[in-house]
Amino acid sequence: MIHAVGPVWHGGSHDEDRLLASAYATSPAVAEERGLSSIAFPSISTGIYGFPIERAARIAIETVAGRLAVGSTVNEAIFVLFSDADLAVFSQAADRWTAAR
């Protein structure tokens, strides 16, 4: 297990986006150091910490997919989500990221 702590949402004016991206970016780096080939993530900070899920999903997908796209020992990233609604939001973010490439 690789532990990553995300930011508490304070309205978006306290560097929350950068902090969340950092939480997602650090875990693949740690996985690479350990030679792991897959990694799983929850939707970091979108529960009790209140980060808006649409914004968090975009950051998560851009950060993790972007990191893996440049080459990594990690060849699979899985997002383990709380609900079908969360899955739909993450799927849309993934589709937008893919379409932009």
C-alpha positions as CSV (number, residue, x, y, z in Angstrom):
1,M,0.0,0.0,0.0
2,I,1.2,3.5,-0.9
3,H,-0.5,6.1,1.2
4,A,-1.3,9.5,-0.3
5,V,-3.1,12.3,1.6
6,G,-5.1,14.8,-0.4
7,P,-6.0,18.3,0.4
8,V,-9.1,19.5,2.2
9,W,-11.2,21.7,-0.1
10,H,-11.3,25.3,1.0
11,G,-13.0,26.8,-2.1
12,G,-10.1,26.4,-4.5
13,S,-8.0,29.3,-3.3
14,H,-5.6,27.4,-1.1
15,D,-3.5,25.6,-3.8
16,E,-5.8,22.6,-3.6
17,D,-5.4,21.6,-7.3
18,R,-1.6,21.5,-7.1
19,L,-1.8,19.5,-3.8
20,L,-4.2,17.0,-5.2
21,A,-2.0,16.6,-8.3
22,S,1.0,16.0,-6.1
23,A,-0.8,13.3,-4.2
24,Y,-1.6,11.5,-7.5
25,A,1.9,12.0,-8.9
26,T,3.8,10.8,-5.9
27,S,2.2,7.3,-5.8
28,P,3.3,6.2,-9.3
29,A,6.8,7.4,-8.5
30,V,6.8,5.3,-5.4
31,A,5.4,2.3,-7.3
32,E,8.1,2.7,-9.9
33,E,10.8,2.7,-7.2
34,R,9.4,-0.6,-6.1
35,G,9.1,-2.1,-9.6
36,L,5.4,-2.4,-9.4
37,S,3.4,-2.9,-12.6
38,S,-0.1,-1.8,-11.4
39,I,-1.5,0.7,-8.9
40,A,-5.0,1.5,-7.6
41,F,-6.4,4.8,-6.4
42,P,-9.5,5.9,-4.6
43,S,-11.0,9.3,-5.5
44,I,-8.7,11.2,-3.3
45,S,-10.2,14.1,-1.2
46,T,-13.7,13.9,-2.7
47,G,-15.3,12.4,0.4
48,I,-15.1,14.1,3.7
49,Y,-12.5,16.5,2.4
50,G,-15.1,18.0,0.1
51,F,-13.0,18.3,-3.1
52,P,-15.5,18.7,-6.1
53,I,-15.5,15.3,-7.9
54,E,-15.5,16.7,-11.4
55,R,-12.5,18.8,-10.7
56,A,-10.7,16.0,-8.8
57,A,-11.4,13.5,-11.6
58,R,-9.8,15.7,-14.2
59,I,-6.7,16.2,-12.0
60,A,-6.5,12.5,-11.2
61,I,-6.8,11.4,-14.8
62,E,-4.5,14.1,-16.2
63,T,-1.8,13.4,-13.6
64,V,-1.8,9.6,-13.5
65,A,-2.4,9.0,-17.3
66,G,0.1,11.7,-18.1
67,R,2.7,10.1,-15.9
68,L,2.1,6.6,-17.3
69,A,2.1,7.9,-20.9
70,V,5.7,9.0,-20.7
71,G,6.9,5.6,-19.7
72,S,6.8,3.8,-16.5
73,T,7.1,0.3,-14.9
74,V,3.5,0.9,-14.0
75,N,1.4,-0.2,-16.9
76,E,-2.0,-0.3,-15.2
77,A,-3.8,2.3,-13.1
78,I,-7.1,1.5,-11.6
79,F,-9.5,3.9,-10.0
80,V,-11.6,2.2,-7.3
81,L,-14.7,4.5,-6.9
82,F,-17.5,4.7,-4.4
83,S,-20.5,4.8,-6.7
84,D,-21.7,4.5,-10.3
85,A,-22.0,8.3,-10.3
86,D,-18.4,8.7,-9.4
87,L,-17.4,6.1,-12.1
88,A,-19.4,8.1,-14.7
89,V,-17.5,11.3,-13.7
90,F,-14.1,9.6,-13.9
91,S,-15.0,7.9,-17.2
92,Q,-15.9,11.3,-18.7
93,A,-12.6,12.8,-17.5
94,A,-10.8,9.8,-19.1
95,D,-12.6,10.2,-22.3
96,R,-11.8,14.0,-22.4
97,W,-8.1,13.2,-21.7
98,T,-8.0,10.6,-24.4
99,A,-9.7,12.8,-27.0
100,A,-7.2,15.6,-26.3
101,R,-4.3,13.4,-27.2
